[in-house]
Amino acid sequence: MKIIIAPGAFKGSLSPQAAAEAIERGLRRSQLEAELIRLPLADGGDGTLDAFLANGGLRVRVPVVDPLQRPMVAEFGLLPDGETAIIEMARASGLALLRPGELNPLVATTYGTGQLMQAALERGVRRMIVGLGGSATVDGGAGALMALGVGLRDAYGEPIPLGGAGLSSLASIDRGGLDLRWQTVELIIASDVTNPAVGDEGAAEVFGPQKGAGPHEVRLLEAALRHSFGRVRDQLGVDVLTTPGGGAAGAFAAGLMAFLGGRIESGVDLLLDFNGFDDHLQTANVLVTGEGRMDGQTIYGKGPIGAARRAKAAGLATIALVGGLAVEDSVLREAGMDVVLPIVPRPMGLDEAMREAASLVEQTALRLGWMLRL
């Protein structure tokens, strides 16, 4: 028997890599005779860097600033080819870097992610995959672009303030400071979000509240995004206001498309292709996946469903281990999930379940292994 172990993150407790390791430990404890292949999943958000580097590559540490401009150190990855960089924006501009009382997309900036991108460019890469997800920002990527040398100035010729609110003062744009090497870099935006930058389904309206914005702040951010990308359209001749996917990571995707020619690709599909997932499916018997909470969002292309759909097409059964289940079994089966196993064996609070996640996943995988031996 050959089993592919490909879970996503159990957010707040286990990275995709840690979840895969816990599943492997449980299956091995069951004494199931099987070849186990670990291929942790990510869709561009938290865990993307670890997932791409799970089977080799280099981590590079860089001094950057966090969303509130405090100094810190973050990592980007270099794949074994030496020419492809992996940037996980959550490492420098993520929600997880802030305490709940610090969330404020009016001032949070992507500047640190731009510092990671520039450091990767200095390594001579020719391809850059920027994973968008888990961000604390709604600044249209302005902070990152300023870190890369783009001049975004107000009516007095001064740099606009960092953060989403600063976009409202944008008057002029100067791309002269951008490194010419960006013209030779293939920039891929790893994201499974289809929302546009503005509008009822845009970055401010949909994602702003998740990042600490109340109704008033959402209106300010929406107006600021419309103003800034209107300036981009008028001065650069590039209109990304309503481009599908442009709203990812607080409209960071729209900024990367407008200034660096980035193109959006499904984060989970990028990772599955990179790891040779379809080749493994040809010789495997079962796919074991999972995530912290399987809900309606899971169905729209998130990692486990993306993997399950490919497994179904190849004739494999998919078993998912989950912390919480908030979607009908029939819907999951239609999407490719054959069996879903909750990992919580008894009533317990969320805090306890998250603390014990590794053990709970391992124990559930142990029971799964016993079942597969029948």
Secondary structure per residue as TSV (DSSP state, phi and psi in degrees):
chain	resnum	aa	ss	phi	psi
A	1	M	-	360.0	140.4
A	2	K	E	-123.1	126.4
A	3	I	E	-119.9	128.0
A	4	I	E	-91.4	125.9
A	5	I	E	-105.8	107.8
A	6	A	-	-138.9	71.2
A	7	P	-	-88.1	160.2
A	8	G	-	-91.4	-163.2
A	9	A	-	-82.1	147.5
A	10	F	B	-100.0	87.5
A	11	K	T	-56.0	135.1
A	12	G	T	86.4	-6.0
A	13	S	T	-139.2	-48.2
A	14	L	B	-132.0	131.4
A	15	S	-	-72.2	164.5
A	16	P	H	-55.0	-40.1
A	17	Q	H	-64.9	-44.9
A	18	A	H	-65.6	-37.7
A	19	A	H	-64.6	-41.9
A	20	A	H	-62.5	-40.6
A	21	E	H	-65.3	-38.6
A	22	A	H	-66.2	-41.3
A	23	I	H	-63.5	-42.5
A	24	E	H	-62.5	-42.4
A	25	R	H	-59.6	-44.4
A	26	G	H	-63.9	-44.1
A	27	L	H	-63.6	-39.2
A	28	R	H	-68.2	-36.9
A	29	R	H	-62.7	-27.0
A	30	S	T	-74.5	-7.9
A	31	Q	T	62.6	26.1
A	32	L	-	-67.9	129.6
A	33	E	-	-84.3	100.0
A	34	A	-	-158.1	151.6
A	35	E	E	-85.7	126.7
A	36	L	E	-111.1	124.3
A	37	I	E	-114.2	117.9
A	38	R	E	-92.1	120.5
A	39	L	-	-136.2	74.7
A	40	P	-	-58.7	147.6
A	41	L	-	-106.0	152.6
A	42	A	-	-157.7	155.0
A	43	D	S	-115.9	19.2
A	44	G	S	115.4	-21.8
A	45	G	S	-91.2	-148.2
A	46	D	T	-52.8	132.9
A	47	G	T	94.5	-5.0
A	48	T	H	-62.5	-44.6
A	49	L	H	-61.0	-48.5
A	50	D	H	-61.0	-39.7
A	51	A	H	-65.3	-41.2
A	52	F	H	-69.9	-29.6
A	53	L	T	-98.0	8.7
A	54	A	T	-59.1	-30.8
A	55	N	T	-119.2	28.4
A	56	G	S	131.5	156.8
A	57	G	-	130.9	-176.4
A	58	L	E	-127.4	138.1
A	59	R	E	-100.5	134.9
A	60	V	E	-121.3	122.9
A	61	R	E	-92.8	136.3
A	62	V	E	-136.1	135.0
A	63	P	E	-72.4	126.8
A	64	V	E	-139.2	-173.5
A	65	V	E	-117.0	151.4
A	66	D	-	-83.4	-176.4
A	67	P	T	-59.0	-21.7
A	68	L	T	-104.8	19.4
A	69	Q	S	70.0	23.4
A	70	R	-	-88.5	139.7
A	71	P	E	-66.1	142.4
A	72	M	E	-159.2	179.7
A	73	V	E	-121.3	132.5
A	74	A	E	-130.1	166.6
A	75	E	E	-117.3	148.8
A	76	F	E	-125.8	168.6
A	77	G	E	-116.5	150.2
A	78	L	E	-117.9	124.1
A	79	L	-	-72.1	163.3
A	80	P	T	-55.7	-22.5
A	81	D	T	-71.3	-12.1
A	82	G	S	73.9	-2.4
A	83	E	S	-117.6	-2.5
A	84	T	E	-119.6	125.2
A	85	A	E	-104.6	145.4
A	86	I	E	-114.3	118.4
A	87	I	E	-111.7	119.1
A	88	E	E	-104.2	105.6
A	89	M	T	-61.4	-26.4
A	90	A	H	-62.6	-21.0
A	91	R	H	-66.7	-29.9
A	92	A	H	-116.6	-23.5
A	93	S	H	-131.1	28.9
A	94	G	B	-93.4	157.1
A	95	L	G	-57.6	-37.0
A	96	A	G	-65.7	-13.4
A	97	L	G	-83.3	-9.1
A	98	L	S	-116.4	148.8
A	99	R	-	-79.7	156.4
A	100	P	G	-50.9	-39.6
A	101	G	G	-72.9	-7.9
A	102	E	G	-96.4	-7.8
A	103	L	-	-64.8	123.2
A	104	N	-	-162.7	90.9
A	105	P	T	-67.1	-10.9
A	106	L	T	-67.6	-27.3
A	107	V	T	-118.3	-16.4
A	108	A	-	-65.9	139.9
A	109	T	-	-128.7	153.6
A	110	T	-	-93.3	14.2
A	111	Y	H	-54.5	-42.2
A	112	G	H	-62.5	-34.9
A	113	T	H	-66.3	-37.9
A	114	G	H	-61.1	-37.4
A	115	Q	H	-63.8	-39.3
A	116	L	H	-62.8	-43.5
A	117	M	H	-63.6	-41.3
A	118	Q	H	-66.4	-39.4
A	119	A	H	-63.3	-38.2
A	120	A	H	-66.9	-39.6
A	121	L	H	-59.8	-38.7
A	122	E	H	-64.1	-20.4
A	123	R	T	-82.9	1.8
A	124	G	T	80.5	24.6
A	125	V	-	-70.5	154.7
A	126	R	S	-112.5	-8.3
A	127	R	E	-142.3	135.0
A	128	M	E	-133.8	124.5
A	129	I	E	-105.1	116.4
A	130	V	E	-106.2	110.2
A	131	G	E	-82.9	122.5
A	132	L	-	-106.1	130.5
A	133	G	-	157.9	150.6
A	134	G	S	70.1	22.4
A	135	S	B	-82.4	154.6
A	136	A	-	-98.9	8.5
A	137	T	-	-118.8	153.4
A	138	V	-	-139.6	60.5
A	139	D	S	-114.5	13.3
A	140	G	T	63.3	17.4
A	141	G	T	77.4	8.3
A	142	A	H	-59.7	-42.6
A	143	G	H	-59.5	-47.0
A	144	A	H	-61.3	-43.0
A	145	L	H	-64.5	-37.0
A	146	M	H	-67.1	-36.0
A	147	A	H	-64.8	-26.3
A	148	L	T	-87.7	-2.5
A	149	G	T	109.0	0.2
A	150	V	-	-72.3	132.3
A	151	G	E	-89.4	112.7
A	152	L	E	-115.7	109.5
A	153	R	E	-124.6	155.7
A	154	D	-	-88.6	-172.9
A	155	A	T	-65.0	-16.8
A	156	Y	T	-98.7	4.9
A	157	G	S	82.4	9.0
A	158	E	-	-94.8	150.0
A	159	P	B	-57.8	137.9
A	160	I	-	-67.7	153.2
A	161	P	-	-62.4	146.5
A	162	L	S	-71.7	148.7
A	163	G	S	108.4	165.2
A	164	G	G	-59.8	-37.6
A	165	A	G	-65.0	-30.7
A	166	G	G	-64.3	-22.2
A	167	L	G	-61.5	-27.7
A	168	S	G	-67.7	-17.8
A	169	S	G	-98.9	5.8
A	170	L	-	-65.6	126.9
A	171	A	-	-120.6	-38.1
A	172	S	E	-138.5	152.9
A	173	I	E	-127.1	132.8
A	174	D	E	-131.6	113.7
A	175	R	-	-92.3	6.5
A	176	G	T	-63.2	-25.0
A	177	G	T	-85.6	-3.0
A	178	L	S	-68.9	135.0
A	179	D	-	-60.0	131.4
A	180	L	G	-63.0	-20.6
A	181	R	G	-64.9	-19.8
A	182	W	G	-61.8	-23.3
A	183	Q	G	-68.4	-17.9
A	184	T	G	-108.5	2.9
A	185	V	-	-98.5	130.0
A	186	E	E	-81.5	115.5
A	187	L	E	-105.8	118.3
A	188	I	E	-114.3	127.4
A	189	I	E	-97.5	111.1
A	190	A	E	-87.7	107.8
A	191	S	-	-159.8	145.2
A	192	D	-	-112.7	18.0
A	193	V	-	-90.2	136.9
A	194	T	-	-110.6	1.5
A	195	N	-	-66.2	144.4
A	196	P	-	-79.0	174.7
A	197	A	S	-68.4	-37.0
A	198	V	S	-131.3	169.1
A	199	G	S	104.3	-176.1
A	200	D	T	-61.5	-28.0
A	201	E	T	-106.4	17.3
A	202	G	S	-83.6	-177.2
A	203	A	I	-61.4	-42.9
A	204	A	I	-71.4	-48.7
A	205	E	I	-64.9	-43.6
A	206	V	I	-88.0	-44.6
A	207	F	I	-102.1	-18.9
A	208	G	T	-54.5	-48.0
A	209	P	G	-60.6	-31.4
A	210	Q	G	-66.8	-19.4
A	211	K	G	-108.6	13.6
A	212	G	T	102.9	6.1
A	213	A	-	-87.9	128.5
A	214	G	-	-84.6	-179.5
A	215	P	H	-55.1	-41.2
A	216	H	H	-66.0	-44.0
A	217	E	H	-65.2	-36.8
A	218	V	H	-60.3	-43.2
A	219	R	H	-63.7	-41.0
A	220	L	H	-63.6	-43.2
A	221	L	H	-66.6	-40.2
A	222	E	H	-61.4	-45.7
A	223	A	H	-64.6	-38.8
A	224	A	H	-66.4	-41.5
A	225	L	H	-65.4	-43.7
A	226	R	H	-61.2	-41.7
A	227	H	H	-64.4	-49.4
A	228	S	H	-67.7	-44.1
A	229	F	H	-75.4	-20.2
A	230	G	H	-66.3	-40.6
A	231	R	H	-62.8	-41.3
A	232	V	H	-59.9	-45.2
A	233	R	H	-61.7	-45.4
A	234	D	H	-72.7	-36.2
A	235	Q	H	-95.2	-29.3
A	236	L	H	-108.2	-13.0
A	237	G	-	73.9	22.4
A	238	V	-	-119.6	118.8
A	239	D	-	-107.2	108.6
A	240	V	-	-119.7	16.1
A	241	L	T	-57.8	-41.3
A	242	T	T	-121.1	17.4
A	243	T	-	-64.7	127.8
A	244	P	T	-56.4	132.3
A	245	G	T	90.1	-13.7
A	246	G	T	-64.9	-20.2
A	247	G	T	-81.2	-3.2
A	248	A	H	-59.1	138.4
A	249	A	H	55.4	49.2
A	250	G	H	65.6	37.7
A	251	A	H	68.7	18.2
A	252	F	H	-59.1	-39.4
A	253	A	H	-58.0	-42.6
A	254	A	H	-61.7	-40.7
A	255	G	H	-63.4	-42.1
A	256	L	H	-67.4	-34.8
A	257	M	H	-69.1	-42.2
A	258	A	H	-69.7	-39.9
A	259	F	H	-100.7	-28.7
A	260	L	H	-120.2	6.4
A	261	G	-	67.3	26.1
A	262	G	-	-67.0	151.2
A	263	R	E	-124.5	146.0
A	264	I	E	-89.6	134.3
A	265	E	E	-133.6	152.0
A	266	S	-	-58.5	124.5
A	267	G	H	-61.6	-44.6
A	268	V	H	-67.6	-37.3
A	269	D	H	-67.9	-38.2
A	270	L	H	-57.3	-46.8
A	271	L	H	-68.2	-43.7
A	272	L	H	-61.3	-42.4
A	273	D	H	-65.0	-42.6
A	274	F	H	-60.8	-39.1
A	275	N	T	-85.0	5.8
A	276	G	T	63.7	36.2
A	277	F	H	-57.7	-45.2
A	278	D	H	-64.0	-35.2
A	279	D	H	-64.9	-42.2
A	280	H	H	-63.2	-35.3
A	281	L	H	-60.5	-30.1
A	282	Q	T	-66.4	-22.6
A	283	T	T	-119.6	7.2
A	284	A	-	-97.6	164.6
A	285	N	S	-111.4	-32.7
A	286	V	E	-144.5	143.9
A	287	L	E	-108.7	127.6
A	288	V	E	-112.4	119.4
A	289	T	E	-126.4	-164.1
A	290	G	E	156.9	171.2
A	291	E	E	-168.7	171.3
A	292	G	E	-65.2	-42.5
A	293	R	E	-141.2	119.4
A	294	M	E	-98.5	112.1
A	295	D	-	-138.7	-163.7
A	296	G	H	-59.5	-33.1
A	297	Q	H	-66.2	-29.4
A	298	T	H	-57.7	-37.8
A	299	I	H	-65.8	-25.0
A	300	Y	T	-91.8	55.7
A	301	G	T	88.2	2.9
A	302	K	-	-63.8	162.3
A	303	G	H	-43.5	-57.5
A	304	P	H	-58.6	-40.0
A	305	I	H	-70.7	-38.6
A	306	G	H	-58.6	-41.6
A	307	A	H	-70.5	-41.4
A	308	A	H	-63.2	-38.8
A	309	R	H	-64.3	-39.4
A	310	R	H	-67.7	-39.4
A	311	A	H	-63.7	-41.7
A	312	K	H	-61.2	-42.1
A	313	A	H	-63.2	-27.6
A	314	A	T	-91.6	0.9
A	315	G	T	85.2	17.5
A	316	L	-	-99.2	148.4
A	317	A	E	-80.9	145.9
A	318	T	E	-120.7	131.0
A	319	I	E	-119.6	129.3
A	320	A	E	-114.7	136.4
A	321	L	E	-104.1	125.0
A	322	V	E	-134.5	150.2
A	323	G	E	-79.2	-38.6
A	324	G	E	-141.1	150.2
A	325	L	E	-129.9	118.2
A	326	A	-	-134.3	42.4
A	327	V	S	-151.3	147.9
A	328	E	-	-64.3	141.8
A	329	D	H	-58.8	-36.8
A	330	S	H	-63.2	-36.8
A	331	V	H	-66.5	-42.3
A	332	L	H	-64.7	-40.0
A	333	R	H	-64.0	-39.9
A	334	E	H	-62.5	-29.9
A	335	A	T	-86.3	-3.6
A	336	G	T	115.9	-4.7
A	337	M	-	-85.3	123.7
A	338	D	-	-90.3	-40.1
A	339	V	E	-140.8	136.6
A	340	V	E	-121.7	124.9
A	341	L	E	-115.5	109.3
A	342	P	E	-65.0	143.2
A	343	I	S	-91.6	-10.3
A	344	V	-	-87.2	114.4
A	345	P	-	-87.3	-10.2
A	346	R	S	-156.0	165.3
A	347	P	-	-60.0	129.7
A	348	M	-	-157.9	154.1
A	349	G	-	-71.8	160.8
A	350	L	H	-61.6	-41.7
A	351	D	H	-60.0	-44.2
A	352	E	H	-65.4	-43.5
A	353	A	H	-60.9	-39.2
A	354	M	H	-70.8	-37.9
A	355	R	H	-63.6	-37.8
A	356	E	T	-97.3	15.2
A	357	A	H	-56.2	-45.0
A	358	A	H	-60.2	-45.6
A	359	S	H	-66.0	-40.3
A	360	L	H	-65.3	-41.3
A	361	V	H	-65.1	-44.1
A	362	E	H	-61.9	-43.3
A	363	Q	H	-65.3	-39.0
A	364	T	H	-67.0	-39.2
A	365	A	H	-65.8	-34.7
A	366	L	H	-60.5	-47.8
A	367	R	H	-64.2	-37.0
A	368	L	H	-61.8	-42.7
A	369	G	H	-60.4	-41.8
A	370	W	H	-60.8	-40.4
A	371	M	H	-64.1	-42.3
A	372	L	H	-68.7	-18.3
A	373	R	T	-78.8	-14.9
A	374	L	-	-64.8	360.0
